[in-house]
Amino acid sequence: MSENATKQMIAEVFNDIAKGIKSGKFKNNVRIGLTTLGSEHGIEEMVKAAEIAKNKYDDFEIVLIGPKVDADFEIIEVDTAEEGHKKMTELLESHNLSGCVTQHFDFPIGVSTVGKIVTPGRGTDMILATTTGTSSTNRVEGMVLNAISGIAAAKATGIKNPTVGILNLDGARQVERILKEVQGNGYDFKFADSLRADGGAVMRGNDLLSGTPDVMVCDSLTGNLLVKTFASFTTGGNYETVGAGYGPGIGENYDKLVNIVSRSSGAPLIAEALKYCAICAENTVLDIARDEFAKANSAGLKEAINKVIKKVEKVDIEEVRMPKKRVVTFPILGIDILELEDACKSLWKEGLYSESGMGCTGPIVLVPEDESDKAIEILKKAKFMS
């Protein structure tokens, strides 16, 4: 090699280093994998996503895992999606990759993915906890754990004190009670307040569209439906374009950063998923999650969960006679639908007539006006409301 060629090569190397330092690319040496097999839109769509991300963001490196293609990326060749997942896992375990974006990956029980959507009402990002996987086989426990994972993901994306809202689903009131207990015991987080006139931490559809909380808590099946709807509501459903996908798998002690996209995800969304994964890698989302779970556990998280779950799962074989029927016009809110009938029976045991119902804001227990204070006191004592 001639002296001039050597000088030119050295100059190019230093120029690349200077660009990397300026952009932050070499700050933490973030390498994000992308498996390219399995998409309903073909390998070309996955490569296009990588190219969009590369042109839009220059602060992390993208590695393709799949068949050889004509693209300006490092390519680790595999022939099948299954081989891609195996290779991805090896590269993550060896720390060759900081994280990876893939499709249809099976997480262990205890791990679920924290998605990020763009809300149509305000055009802002909102963390959706969670969207795939299963934090727990018990719905209420799962949603509580999802809240902790969502807080961790929000903090990793730069939200120092994320607000938490609980979507108005079966189990929401029980989840609220558990989270309020650990909050009262010292776990530091803030509930969001619904934009509806009656406020509260239980979120309605309006809050979902407007992005009222930083973190919206739900079960994974509901979250999966929501992220698909938000991602593809302008395209007819077969091509997801908006948001950053289904997010990283997070659990109390999970140690691999794997972000999920759908087989119907399009290049624009996958590009944002790559960036989301890179941010989670750079800010060590899994370490943040371990820390959040440790703080919540110190505040009695497991005890609070078990207290509610055992109460819900307890089989009461005692026959409870219904008191004499009265006119009931006073609605008591804040009872979870899964506990509604048991709440009514707890009042019957005390000789107080009540009926279950459904108001516009959710489940209600109806009691006579003149016994409302006594009824609320009984329900609070029995832990049906906070």
Buried (B, 14 or more C-beta within 10 A) or exposed (E): EEEEEEEEEEEEEEEEEEEBEEEEBBEBEBBBBBBBBBBEBEBEBBBBBBBBBBEEBBBBBBBBBBBEBEBEBEBBEBEEBEBBBEBBBEBBEEEEBBBBBBBEBEBEEBBBBBBBBBBBEEEEBBBBBBBBBBBBEBBBBBBBBBBBBBBBBBBBBEBEEBBBBBBBBBBBBBBBBBBBBBBEBEBEBBBBBBBBEEEBBBBBEEBBBBBBBBBBBBBBBBBBEBBBEBBBEEEEEEBBBBBBBBBBBBBBEBEBBBBBBBEBBBBBBBBBBBBBBBBBBBBBBBEBBBEBBEBBBEBBBEEBBEBBBEBBEEEEEEEEEEBEEBEBEBBBBBBBBBBBEBBBBBBBBBEBBBBBBEEEBBBBBBBBEEBBEBBBEBBEEBBBBE
